[in-house]
Amino acid sequence: MSKSEMHICQCSHCQQESVHAEKELHQQMNLFLSRLDEQPRRWYGAMEANRIGAGGVRLLSQITGLDEKTIRRGQQELADAFAERSIGRMRLPGGGRLKVEKKIQSWN
């Protein structure tokens, strides 16, 4: 999901024509998630799944469009207290594009 697109909730309540109390909350969650980068999106999904408890991962996947494996990965990162994450870095060391080295030919 790119930052600009907002997921439409796929939970059984939001798919019905009738209004339910959680519909606006689900829309707000998806609006918020549409503005986050990959890691914070994963961590927010994990926190909400933890808050819900049993069945939370599947429900959050339906609400947010995040893959269940992604939410579980976020739960593991939260449980590990972000031990693998350094402060101030978005990517892990070694992540991102490789540096491009310019090759210079000598004309001898």
C-alpha positions as CSV (number, residue, x, y, z in Angstrom):
1,M,0.0,0.0,0.0
2,S,1.5,3.3,-1.0
3,K,1.3,6.3,1.3
4,S,-1.3,8.1,-0.8
5,E,-3.9,5.3,-1.1
6,M,-6.3,4.5,1.7
7,H,-7.4,0.9,2.3
8,I,-11.2,0.2,2.5
9,C,-12.0,-1.9,5.5
10,Q,-13.0,-5.5,4.6
11,C,-14.5,-6.5,8.0
12,S,-17.9,-8.0,7.9
13,H,-19.5,-5.0,9.7
14,C,-18.1,-2.4,7.2
15,Q,-19.1,-4.5,4.2
16,Q,-22.8,-4.3,5.3
17,E,-25.0,-1.3,4.3
18,S,-26.0,-0.7,7.9
19,V,-24.0,1.7,10.0
20,H,-22.0,0.3,12.9
21,A,-20.1,2.0,15.7
22,E,-16.7,0.9,14.5
23,K,-17.0,2.0,10.9
24,E,-15.7,5.6,11.5
25,L,-12.9,4.2,13.7
26,H,-11.8,1.8,10.9
27,Q,-11.8,4.7,8.4
28,Q,-9.7,6.8,10.8
29,M,-7.3,4.0,11.3
30,N,-6.9,3.6,7.5
31,L,-6.4,7.3,7.0
32,F,-3.7,7.3,9.7
33,L,-2.0,4.3,8.2
34,S,-2.0,5.8,4.7
35,R,0.2,8.6,6.1
36,L,2.8,6.3,7.7
37,D,5.9,4.6,6.4
38,E,6.3,0.9,6.3
39,Q,7.8,0.3,9.8
40,P,5.4,2.6,11.8
41,R,2.5,1.1,9.9
42,R,3.6,-2.4,10.9
43,W,4.0,-1.4,14.5
44,Y,0.7,0.4,14.8
45,G,-1.1,-2.7,13.3
46,A,0.7,-4.9,15.8
47,M,-0.3,-2.7,18.8
48,E,-3.9,-2.7,17.7
49,A,-3.8,-6.5,17.2
50,N,-2.3,-6.9,20.7
51,R,-5.0,-4.6,22.2
52,I,-7.8,-6.7,20.6
53,G,-6.3,-10.0,21.7
54,A,-7.4,-13.3,20.3
55,G,-8.2,-12.9,16.6
56,G,-6.7,-9.5,16.5
57,V,-4.2,-10.2,13.8
58,R,-6.8,-11.5,11.4
59,L,-9.2,-8.6,12.2
60,L,-6.5,-6.0,11.8
61,S,-5.5,-7.6,8.5
62,Q,-9.1,-7.2,7.2
63,I,-9.4,-3.6,8.6
64,T,-6.1,-2.3,7.4
65,G,-5.1,-4.5,4.4
66,L,-1.8,-5.3,6.1
67,D,-0.7,-8.9,5.7
68,E,-1.0,-11.1,8.7
69,K,2.7,-12.0,8.5
70,T,3.5,-8.2,8.6
71,I,1.4,-7.7,11.7
72,R,3.0,-10.7,13.4
73,R,6.5,-9.3,12.5
74,G,5.5,-6.0,14.1
75,Q,4.3,-7.9,17.2
76,Q,7.7,-9.7,17.4
77,E,9.5,-6.4,17.1
78,L,7.4,-4.8,19.8
79,A,8.0,-7.9,22.1
80,D,11.7,-7.5,21.5
81,A,11.5,-3.9,22.5
82,F,13.0,-2.9,19.1
83,A,16.3,-4.4,20.2
84,E,17.4,-4.7,16.5
85,R,16.4,-1.1,15.7
86,S,18.8,1.8,16.2
87,I,17.4,5.3,17.2
88,G,17.3,7.8,14.4
89,R,17.5,5.2,11.5
90,M,14.6,4.1,9.3
91,R,16.5,1.3,7.6
92,L,18.6,-1.4,9.2
93,P,22.3,-1.1,8.4
94,G,22.9,-2.3,4.9
95,G,19.4,-1.5,3.8
96,G,18.6,0.7,0.8
97,R,20.3,1.2,-2.5
98,L,23.9,0.3,-3.1
99,K,26.2,3.2,-3.7
100,V,27.1,3.7,-7.3
101,E,30.7,4.0,-8.0
102,K,31.8,5.9,-11.0
103,K,34.3,4.1,-13.2
104,I,36.9,6.4,-14.7
105,Q,38.9,5.3,-17.6
106,S,42.3,6.7,-18.0
107,W,43.3,7.7,-21.6
108,N,47.0,7.0,-21.6
